[in-house]
Amino acid sequence: MEELGDLLRKDAFVRLRPFGVAITFSLRNARLCVDGTAQWEEEDYCNPPLAQERSSVLDSFFRDLATEPVRRGEGWKRIYALPPLFPDLADRQRTAPGDARREAYDVTAPRGRTRSVRR
């Protein structure tokens, strides 16, 4: 996770089109669950969910991703009280309950890097 955090601090994914800004925001605000998984809400329009994000970023750092459709902001409401995966990057005001900015999928991913990011 250290490598992912470093890349997020450098805005390494922001220029990825069309999802760079959304994935950067979502991963910076991901939460750490009691069972060791990471969870976040992410805007997405792919079928299957997160197809582009997986091939470009997520598969490099997470295994066994699971997605669940949620209403905009609902995923953040569910996980708001959990500690941030990246405390120095989290923007708790923008993921506060009632924030309707984001939409699409609640993502659960076991922690652990599987390989380094392909660029």
C-alpha positions, 0 to 999 in steps of 0.5 A: 500500500505504500507504493499506492500511497506514494503514487496518489500523493504524486497525482500519478493517476489524475491524467488517466482518461476518462477516470483519473480524477475519480479514481484518485479521489476515491482511493485517497478517501478509501477506508480500512475495514476491521477485516483488513479490506479497503473500501471506497465509493467510486464513480463508474460507467463501465460494464463490467464495473471498474473495467478500465480502472482495474486494468490500469490501476486497481489490479496492480494493488488489489486482489479479489475486488468486489463491487456493489451498486449504490446510490450516489453518496451511499457508499461514503455514508456506510464507511465514513466512520472507518479509519482512512486507508491513507490518513494524510490524503483523506478529505473527510469533508467531501466524503461526509454523510449526505455528500451527493457528489460521487456515485456508482459502486461501493468497492471492497478490496483485500489490502495488499499489492500484487504487482507494481503499476504499469505505466 
